[in-house]
Amino acid sequence: MTKISFVFGTRPEAIKMAPVIIGAKKERGLTPLVLLTGQHREILDSVLDLFKIRPKINLGVMRKNQTLSELTARIIKKLNPVLEIEKPNIVLVQGDTTTALVGALLAFYHQIPVGHIEAGLRSFDKFQPFPEEINRCMISQIADLHFAPTKDAAKNLLTGGIKKDQIFIVGNTVIDAINLIAKKVNIFSKKELNKLNLGKIMVLITTHRRENIGPPMENICRAILKLIKFNPELIFVLPMHPNPKVRETLKKYLDNNPNVHLIEPLDYPDFVLMMKKSYFILTDSGGVQEEAPSLGKPVLVLRETTERKEGIKAGTAIMVGTNQNKIFDTATKLIKNPRTYKKISLVKNPYGDGKSSQRIIEIIKYYFSNKK
């Protein structure tokens, strides 16, 4: 039996790991071992329940207002003895979180092979996003199997010195996840969400990145207020990240505005349904850039750089940064020009076909069959 340790701790990681875990459970000869760090706590449990994933161990590392250094140290201290006891054949990490970096590093210390799901994304600016850009670059130096979502990601890995026979273009597992959920959700699980006035044109917003906290997020809020001033029919829905600094800014500018619904973080099915009901999406999230095209929703990216350039190239996403006027002008074009909107909404999703997890499992099986 090949014991696969899935190490993750945030909601986006859980969503993107879930299809692979589900696939591994069904596969003879594979034993999935789910190790949860708990980097996100309150917004993670619903994803685990949704996909019926039961972690064997939850390290519970989350502490209020902890620094990156404290988080890193806490994960190292708690995860290290678990790997010593469990001795998995391979450790899988996803993306670019602190959990992913530490999981890969500790696996290396124990001489356990590492598989990196969503490998090869690069913004080429070590502070945009922070600390994710450096996290994923460091994981690439450790990993043995690199599961790149796109050709561009694979090219980044080759350019970075990774051997070609270690790189596999598999698509993004988030497409697998959204395909599992999107067709099933037609009504919100929380009654209060079904009572929200979503108007004729609803815009979904998510913003939480560290580099956007402060003046950049204030500019985003000002752009929203300006859009409402010139388009009073618009309704904005903004699920607020748990980060207190994010909430403070959002409430300062947008609280008590009848055109803005500041709501608590959504469970994944409810978030997918909110995306389906939206006209377009404003976001600094990486995952939303990948998910939205599958639902035909244009994305305005609230960042100065993105490692997901495929969406920009394909035309499913437009980079607007945090400049108030650029956000306003681009959003206005989508609202006022149906032809522009339709052109973007019909573009094929460049991030995958929903079979990524199946490919990953087959590659892992092949990898270990050759080691026997």
RORO-532420 format. One record per residue (C-alpha): x, y, z; residue in one letter. Coordinates in steps of 0.1 Angstrom, whole numbers, plus 2048, in hexadecimal, padded with zeros to 3 digits. Example, Ala and Ser with C-alpha at 12.3 -4.5 7.8 and 13.67 -1.06 7.14 Angstrom:
BEGIN
atom px: 87B; py: 7D3; pz: 84E; type: A
atom px: 889; py: 7F5; pz: 847; type: S
//
This chain:
BEGIN
atom px: 800; py: 800; pz: 800; type: M
atom px: 80C; py: 823; pz: 7F8; type: T
atom px: 804; py: 83B; pz: 814; type: K
atom px: 7FD; py: 85E; pz: 807; type: I
atom px: 7FF; py: 87A; pz: 820; type: S
atom px: 7EA; py: 898; pz: 817; type: F
atom px: 7F7; py: 8B6; pz: 82B; type: V
atom px: 7E1; py: 8D6; pz: 82A; type: F
atom px: 7D3; py: 8F0; pz: 840; type: G
atom px: 7BE; py: 90A; pz: 82D; type: T
atom px: 79D; py: 90A; pz: 81C; type: R
atom px: 7AB; py: 90F; pz: 7F8; type: P
atom px: 7C3; py: 8F2; pz: 7FE; type: E
atom px: 7A6; py: 8DC; pz: 80B; type: A
atom px: 791; py: 8E3; pz: 7EC; type: I
atom px: 7AD; py: 8DB; pz: 7D4; type: K
atom px: 7B9; py: 8BD; pz: 7E8; type: M
atom px: 796; py: 8AE; pz: 7EC; type: A
atom px: 792; py: 89E; pz: 7C9; type: P
atom px: 7B4; py: 88E; pz: 7CC; type: V
atom px: 7AC; py: 880; pz: 7EF; type: I
atom px: 78A; py: 873; pz: 7E2; type: I
atom px: 79C; py: 862; pz: 7C4; type: G
atom px: 7B7; py: 853; pz: 7DA; type: A
atom px: 79C; py: 844; pz: 7F1; type: K
atom px: 78D; py: 831; pz: 7D4; type: K
atom px: 7AF; py: 824; pz: 7C7; type: E
atom px: 7BB; py: 802; pz: 7D1; type: R
atom px: 7DF; py: 803; pz: 7DE; type: G
atom px: 7DD; py: 827; pz: 7EB; type: L
atom px: 7D7; py: 831; pz: 80F; type: T
atom px: 7CF; py: 857; pz: 813; type: P
atom px: 7DA; py: 866; pz: 834; type: L
atom px: 7CC; py: 889; pz: 83A; type: V
atom px: 7E1; py: 89F; pz: 851; type: L
atom px: 7D1; py: 8C0; pz: 858; type: L
atom px: 7E6; py: 8DD; pz: 866; type: T
atom px: 7C7; py: 8F3; pz: 86D; type: G
atom px: 7D7; py: 912; pz: 85E; type: Q
atom px: 7B4; py: 91D; pz: 857; type: H
atom px: 79B; py: 910; pz: 871; type: R
atom px: 778; py: 91F; pz: 870; type: E
atom px: 776; py: 920; pz: 849; type: I
atom px: 785; py: 8FE; pz: 843; type: L
atom px: 76E; py: 8E5; pz: 855; type: D
atom px: 751; py: 8EB; pz: 83D; type: S
atom px: 766; py: 8E0; pz: 81F; type: V
atom px: 771; py: 8C0; pz: 831; type: L
atom px: 74C; py: 8B8; pz: 839; type: D
atom px: 742; py: 8C0; pz: 816; type: L
atom px: 75A; py: 8A7; pz: 807; type: F
atom px: 757; py: 88E; pz: 824; type: K
atom px: 77C; py: 891; pz: 82C; type: I
atom px: 787; py: 886; pz: 84F; type: R
atom px: 7AA; py: 890; pz: 859; type: P
atom px: 7BD; py: 877; pz: 86E; type: K
atom px: 7CF; py: 893; pz: 880; type: I
atom px: 7C7; py: 8B8; pz: 884; type: N
atom px: 7E5; py: 8CB; pz: 892; type: L
atom px: 7D0; py: 8EA; pz: 89B; type: G
atom px: 7EC; py: 903; pz: 894; type: V
atom px: 7D6; py: 922; pz: 890; type: M
atom px: 7DB; py: 93E; pz: 8A9; type: R
atom px: 7CC; py: 960; pz: 8A8; type: K
atom px: 7E3; py: 97B; pz: 899; type: N
atom px: 800; py: 963; pz: 897; type: Q
atom px: 81D; py: 96D; pz: 880; type: T
atom px: 82A; py: 959; pz: 863; type: L
atom px: 848; py: 94F; pz: 877; type: S
atom px: 833; py: 943; pz: 894; type: E
atom px: 81C; py: 930; pz: 87C; type: L
atom px: 83A; py: 91F; pz: 86A; type: T
atom px: 84A; py: 915; pz: 88B; type: A
atom px: 82A; py: 907; pz: 899; type: R
atom px: 824; py: 8F2; pz: 87A; type: I
atom px: 847; py: 8E4; pz: 87A; type: I
atom px: 845; py: 8DB; pz: 89F; type: K
atom px: 824; py: 8C9; pz: 89C; type: K
atom px: 827; py: 8B9; pz: 879; type: L
atom px: 84A; py: 8AB; pz: 87D; type: N
atom px: 841; py: 88F; pz: 897; type: P
atom px: 823; py: 885; pz: 883; type: V
atom px: 838; py: 87E; pz: 864; type: L
atom px: 850; py: 86B; pz: 87A; type: E
atom px: 834; py: 854; pz: 886; type: I
atom px: 820; py: 851; pz: 867; type: E
atom px: 83C; py: 84C; pz: 84E; type: K
atom px: 828; py: 853; pz: 82E; type: P
atom px: 836; py: 848; pz: 80C; type: N
atom px: 82F; py: 86A; pz: 7FE; type: I
atom px: 824; py: 88C; pz: 80A; type: V
atom px: 80D; py: 8A1; pz: 7F4; type: L
atom px: 80B; py: 8C7; pz: 7F9; type: V
atom px: 7F6; py: 8E0; pz: 7E6; type: Q
atom px: 7FE; py: 903; pz: 7DA; type: G
atom px: 811; py: 91C; pz: 7ED; type: D
atom px: 807; py: 91F; pz: 812; type: T
atom px: 81D; py: 91E; pz: 831; type: T
atom px: 80E; py: 8FB; pz: 837; type: T
atom px: 819; py: 8F0; pz: 814; type: A
atom px: 83C; py: 8FD; pz: 818; type: L
atom px: 841; py: 8ED; pz: 83B; type: V
atom px: 831; py: 8CC; pz: 830; type: G
atom px: 849; py: 8CA; pz: 813; type: A
atom px: 867; py: 8D4; pz: 828; type: L
atom px: 860; py: 8BB; pz: 843; type: L
atom px: 85B; py: 89F; pz: 82A; type: A
atom px: 87D; py: 8A7; pz: 81B; type: F
atom px: 88C; py: 8A6; pz: 83E; type: Y
atom px: 87E; py: 883; pz: 842; type: H
atom px: 888; py: 879; pz: 81E; type: Q
atom px: 864; py: 874; pz: 813; type: I
atom px: 85B; py: 87C; pz: 7EF; type: P
atom px: 846; py: 89B; pz: 7EA; type: V
atom px: 82B; py: 8A1; pz: 7D0; type: G
atom px: 821; py: 8C5; pz: 7CA; type: H
atom px: 7FE; py: 8CC; pz: 7BD; type: I
atom px: 7FA; py: 8EC; pz: 7AA; type: E
atom px: 820; py: 8EF; pz: 7A4; type: A
atom px: 831; py: 90A; pz: 78F; type: G
atom px: 81C; py: 929; pz: 795; type: L
atom px: 831; py: 948; pz: 795; type: R
atom px: 82B; py: 96D; pz: 797; type: S
atom px: 851; py: 974; pz: 796; type: F
atom px: 84D; py: 98E; pz: 7B3; type: D
atom px: 856; py: 97F; pz: 7D4; type: K
atom px: 840; py: 997; pz: 7E7; type: F
atom px: 821; py: 993; pz: 7D0; type: Q
atom px: 811; py: 97E; pz: 7DE; type: P
atom px: 822; py: 97D; pz: 7FF; type: F
atom px: 82D; py: 964; pz: 80C; type: P
atom px: 81F; py: 94C; pz: 7F2; type: E
atom px: 837; py: 954; pz: 7D5; type: E
atom px: 855; py: 949; pz: 7E9; type: I
atom px: 843; py: 92C; pz: 7F9; type: N
atom px: 83B; py: 91C; pz: 7D7; type: R
atom px: 85E; py: 923; pz: 7CA; type: C
atom px: 86D; py: 911; pz: 7E8; type: M
atom px: 855; py: 8F4; pz: 7E5; type: I
atom px: 860; py: 8EF; pz: 7C1; type: S
atom px: 884; py: 8EA; pz: 7CD; type: Q
atom px: 879; py: 8CE; pz: 7E4; type: I
atom px: 85D; py: 8BB; pz: 7D0; type: A
atom px: 863; py: 89B; pz: 7BD; type: D
atom px: 843; py: 89C; pz: 7A9; type: L
atom px: 837; py: 8BD; pz: 79C; type: H
atom px: 812; py: 8BD; pz: 792; type: F
atom px: 810; py: 8DD; pz: 77D; type: A
atom px: 7ED; py: 8E9; pz: 774; type: P
atom px: 7F6; py: 8F8; pz: 752; type: T
atom px: 811; py: 8FA; pz: 737; type: K
atom px: 81C; py: 91C; pz: 744; type: D
atom px: 821; py: 90E; pz: 767; type: A
atom px: 835; py: 8F1; pz: 759; type: A
atom px: 84B; py: 909; pz: 745; type: K
atom px: 852; py: 91D; pz: 765; type: N
atom px: 85E; py: 8FD; pz: 776; type: L
atom px: 875; py: 8F4; pz: 759; type: L
atom px: 883; py: 917; pz: 759; type: T
atom px: 889; py: 913; pz: 77E; type: G
atom px: 89E; py: 8F4; pz: 778; type: G
atom px: 885; py: 8D9; pz: 780; type: I
atom px: 88B; py: 8B9; pz: 76C; type: K
atom px: 872; py: 8B3; pz: 750; type: K
atom px: 86A; py: 88F; pz: 75B; type: D
atom px: 85F; py: 89D; pz: 77D; type: Q
atom px: 845; py: 8B5; pz: 76F; type: I
atom px: 821; py: 8AA; pz: 766; type: F
atom px: 807; py: 8C1; pz: 757; type: I
atom px: 7E7; py: 8B5; pz: 767; type: V
atom px: 7CF; py: 8D4; pz: 768; type: G
atom px: 7C3; py: 8E3; pz: 788; type: N
atom px: 7B0; py: 8CE; pz: 7A2; type: T
atom px: 799; py: 8EB; pz: 7AB; type: V
atom px: 787; py: 8E4; pz: 78A; type: I
atom px: 781; py: 8C1; pz: 796; type: D
atom px: 773; py: 8CF; pz: 7B6; type: A
atom px: 75C; py: 8E8; pz: 7A7; type: I
atom px: 74F; py: 8CF; pz: 78E; type: N
atom px: 745; py: 8B9; pz: 7AC; type: L
atom px: 732; py: 8D5; pz: 7BC; type: I
atom px: 725; py: 8EE; pz: 7A3; type: A
atom px: 709; py: 8D8; pz: 794; type: K
atom px: 6FC; py: 8CF; pz: 7B7; type: K
atom px: 6F7; py: 8F2; pz: 7C6; type: V
atom px: 6D8; py: 905; pz: 7BD; type: N
atom px: 6CF; py: 913; pz: 7DF; type: I
atom px: 6E4; py: 922; pz: 7FB; type: F
atom px: 6E8; py: 90C; pz: 81A; type: S
atom px: 6E4; py: 92A; pz: 831; type: K
atom px: 6C1; py: 938; pz: 831; type: K
atom px: 6CD; py: 95C; pz: 836; type: E
atom px: 6E0; py: 95A; pz: 815; type: L
atom px: 6C0; py: 951; pz: 802; type: N
atom px: 6B0; py: 970; pz: 810; type: K
atom px: 6CC; py: 988; pz: 803; type: L
atom px: 6C1; py: 9A1; pz: 7E9; type: N
atom px: 6D9; py: 999; pz: 7CC; type: L
atom px: 6C8; py: 9B1; pz: 7B4; type: G
atom px: 6CB; py: 9AE; pz: 78E; type: K
atom px: 6F1; py: 9B1; pz: 78D; type: I
atom px: 705; py: 9A3; pz: 7AA; type: M
atom px: 72A; py: 9A6; pz: 7AD; type: V
atom px: 73D; py: 98D; pz: 7C3; type: L
atom px: 75D; py: 99A; pz: 7D4; type: I
atom px: 778; py: 989; pz: 7E8; type: T
atom px: 797; py: 99A; pz: 7F5; type: T
atom px: 7AE; py: 98F; pz: 810; type: H
atom px: 7D3; py: 98E; pz: 805; type: R
atom px: 7ED; py: 99C; pz: 81C; type: R
atom px: 7FB; py: 9B3; pz: 801; type: E
atom px: 7D9; py: 9C3; pz: 7FD; type: N
atom px: 7D3; py: 9CB; pz: 821; type: I
atom px: 7D4; py: 9F0; pz: 828; type: G
atom px: 7D2; py: A0B; pz: 80C; type: P
atom px: 7CE; py: 9F1; pz: 7EF; type: P
atom px: 7AE; py: 9E3; pz: 800; type: M
atom px: 7A2; py: A06; pz: 807; type: E
atom px: 7A5; py: A0E; pz: 7E2; type: N
atom px: 791; py: 9EF; pz: 7DA; type: I
atom px: 775; py: 9FB; pz: 7F2; type: C
atom px: 775; py: A1D; pz: 7E2; type: R
atom px: 772; py: A0E; pz: 7C0; type: A
atom px: 753; py: 9FA; pz: 7CC; type: I
atom px: 743; py: A1A; pz: 7DA; type: L
atom px: 74A; py: A2C; pz: 7B9; type: K
atom px: 73A; py: A0F; pz: 7A5; type: L
atom px: 71B; py: A11; pz: 7BB; type: I
atom px: 719; py: A37; pz: 7B7; type: K
atom px: 718; py: A34; pz: 791; type: F
atom px: 705; py: A12; pz: 790; type: N
atom px: 6EC; py: A13; pz: 7AD; type: P
atom px: 6DD; py: 9F2; pz: 7A0; type: E
atom px: 6FC; py: 9DF; pz: 7A9; type: L
atom px: 6FD; py: 9C8; pz: 7C7; type: I
atom px: 71F; py: 9BC; pz: 7D6; type: F
atom px: 723; py: 99D; pz: 7EB; type: V
atom px: 743; py: 99C; pz: 7FF; type: L
atom px: 74B; py: 97E; pz: 815; type: P
atom px: 763; py: 98B; pz: 82F; type: M
atom px: 784; py: 979; pz: 836; type: H
atom px: 789; py: 971; pz: 85B; type: P
atom px: 7A8; py: 988; pz: 85C; type: N
atom px: 79F; py: 9A4; pz: 874; type: P
atom px: 7B3; py: 9BE; pz: 85F; type: K
atom px: 79F; py: 9B5; pz: 840; type: V
atom px: 77E; py: 9B7; pz: 852; type: R
atom px: 787; py: 9D9; pz: 862; type: E
atom px: 78D; py: 9E9; pz: 840; type: T
atom px: 76F; py: 9DA; pz: 82F; type: L
atom px: 757; py: 9E4; pz: 84B; type: K
atom px: 766; py: A07; pz: 84D; type: K
atom px: 75D; py: A0E; pz: 828; type: Y
atom px: 740; py: 9F7; pz: 81F; type: L
atom px: 72D; py: 9EF; pz: 83F; type: D
atom px: 708; py: 9FB; pz: 83F; type: N
atom px: 708; py: A01; pz: 819; type: N
atom px: 6E7; py: 9F3; pz: 80B; type: P
atom px: 6F9; py: 9E8; pz: 7EB; type: N
atom px: 713; py: 9D4; pz: 7FD; type: V
atom px: 70E; py: 9B3; pz: 810; type: H
atom px: 72C; py: 9AD; pz: 827; type: L
atom px: 727; py: 989; pz: 832; type: I
atom px: 73A; py: 96E; pz: 844; type: E
atom px: 750; py: 956; pz: 830; type: P
atom px: 73C; py: 93E; pz: 81B; type: L
atom px: 73D; py: 918; pz: 81C; type: D
atom px: 74B; py: 90B; pz: 7FB; type: Y
atom px: 729; py: 901; pz: 7EB; type: P
atom px: 71A; py: 923; pz: 7F4; type: D
atom px: 738; py: 934; pz: 7E6; type: F
atom px: 735; py: 921; pz: 7C6; type: V
atom px: 710; py: 92A; pz: 7C4; type: L
atom px: 718; py: 94F; pz: 7CB; type: M
atom px: 731; py: 94E; pz: 7AE; type: M
atom px: 716; py: 93F; pz: 798; type: K
atom px: 6FE; py: 95A; pz: 7A1; type: K
atom px: 717; py: 976; pz: 79C; type: S
atom px: 71B; py: 98B; pz: 77C; type: Y
atom px: 740; py: 98E; pz: 780; type: F
atom px: 75A; py: 98A; pz: 79C; type: I
atom px: 773; py: 9A2; pz: 7AC; type: L
atom px: 78E; py: 98E; pz: 7BE; type: T
atom px: 7B2; py: 98C; pz: 7CA; type: D
atom px: 7AE; py: 966; pz: 7CF; type: S
atom px: 7C2; py: 94D; pz: 7BA; type: G
atom px: 7A8; py: 932; pz: 7BB; type: G
atom px: 78B; py: 948; pz: 7AF; type: V
atom px: 79F; py: 951; pz: 790; type: Q
atom px: 79F; py: 92C; pz: 788; type: E
atom px: 77C; py: 923; pz: 792; type: E
atom px: 768; py: 940; pz: 783; type: A
atom px: 76E; py: 938; pz: 75E; type: P
atom px: 75D; py: 916; pz: 763; type: S
atom px: 73E; py: 929; pz: 76D; type: L
atom px: 741; py: 942; pz: 751; type: G
atom px: 749; py: 95F; pz: 768; type: K
atom px: 762; py: 97B; pz: 75F; type: P
atom px: 77C; py: 983; pz: 77A; type: V
atom px: 78C; py: 9A4; pz: 782; type: L
atom px: 7AC; py: 99C; pz: 795; type: V
atom px: 7B3; py: 9B4; pz: 7B2; type: L
atom px: 7D9; py: 9AF; pz: 7B1; type: R
atom px: 7F7; py: 9BF; pz: 7A1; type: E
atom px: 805; py: 99D; pz: 796; type: T
atom px: 7F7; py: 97A; pz: 792; type: T
atom px: 807; py: 958; pz: 78F; type: E
atom px: 7E8; py: 94D; pz: 77C; type: R
atom px: 7F0; py: 95E; pz: 75B; type: K
atom px: 7DD; py: 944; pz: 746; type: E
atom px: 7BC; py: 954; pz: 74F; type: G
atom px: 7C9; py: 976; pz: 745; type: I
atom px: 7D6; py: 968; pz: 724; type: K
atom px: 7B6; py: 955; pz: 71D; type: A
atom px: 7A0; py: 973; pz: 725; type: G
atom px: 78D; py: 964; pz: 743; type: T
atom px: 79D; py: 97E; pz: 75B; type: A
atom px: 7A7; py: 9A2; pz: 759; type: I
atom px: 7C3; py: 9B0; pz: 770; type: M
atom px: 7B6; py: 9D0; pz: 780; type: V
atom px: 7CD; py: 9D2; pz: 79F; type: G
atom px: 7C1; py: 9E8; pz: 7BB; type: T
atom px: 7BF; py: A09; pz: 7A8; type: N
atom px: 79D; py: A18; pz: 7AE; type: Q
atom px: 798; py: A26; pz: 78C; type: N
atom px: 7A3; py: A07; pz: 77A; type: K
atom px: 78C; py: 9F1; pz: 78E; type: I
atom px: 76F; py: A09; pz: 787; type: F
atom px: 776; py: A0D; pz: 762; type: D
atom px: 77A; py: 9E8; pz: 75B; type: T
atom px: 75C; py: 9DE; pz: 770; type: A
atom px: 747; py: 9F8; pz: 75E; type: T
atom px: 750; py: 9E9; pz: 73C; type: K
atom px: 743; py: 9C7; pz: 747; type: L
atom px: 723; py: 9D7; pz: 754; type: I
atom px: 71C; py: 9EE; pz: 736; type: K
atom px: 729; py: 9D8; pz: 719; type: N
atom px: 717; py: 9B7; pz: 716; type: P
atom px: 72D; py: 9AD; pz: 6F8; type: R
atom px: 74D; py: 9B1; pz: 70D; type: T
atom px: 73D; py: 99D; pz: 729; type: Y
atom px: 732; py: 981; pz: 713; type: K
atom px: 754; py: 97E; pz: 702; type: K
atom px: 765; py: 978; pz: 724; type: I
atom px: 74A; py: 961; pz: 732; type: S
atom px: 74C; py: 949; pz: 715; type: L
atom px: 771; py: 943; pz: 717; type: V
atom px: 77B; py: 91F; pz: 71F; type: K
atom px: 78B; py: 91A; pz: 741; type: N
atom px: 7B0; py: 917; pz: 73B; type: P
atom px: 7B7; py: 906; pz: 75D; type: Y
atom px: 7AA; py: 8E3; pz: 757; type: G
atom px: 790; py: 8C9; pz: 74D; type: D
atom px: 787; py: 8BA; pz: 76E; type: G
atom px: 79D; py: 89C; pz: 76C; type: K
atom px: 7BC; py: 8A9; pz: 77E; type: S
atom px: 7B8; py: 893; pz: 79D; type: S
atom px: 7B5; py: 874; pz: 789; type: Q
atom px: 7D6; py: 87D; pz: 777; type: R
atom px: 7E8; py: 884; pz: 798; type: I
atom px: 7DE; py: 862; pz: 7A6; type: I
atom px: 7E9; py: 84F; pz: 787; type: E
atom px: 80B; py: 861; pz: 788; type: I
atom px: 810; py: 858; pz: 7AC; type: I
atom px: 808; py: 834; pz: 7A6; type: K
atom px: 820; py: 833; pz: 789; type: Y
atom px: 83B; py: 844; pz: 79D; type: Y
atom px: 83A; py: 829; pz: 7B8; type: F
atom px: 836; py: 80C; pz: 7A1; type: S
atom px: 857; py: 816; pz: 792; type: N
atom px: 867; py: 817; pz: 7B4; type: K
atom px: 85F; py: 7F3; pz: 7BC; type: K
//
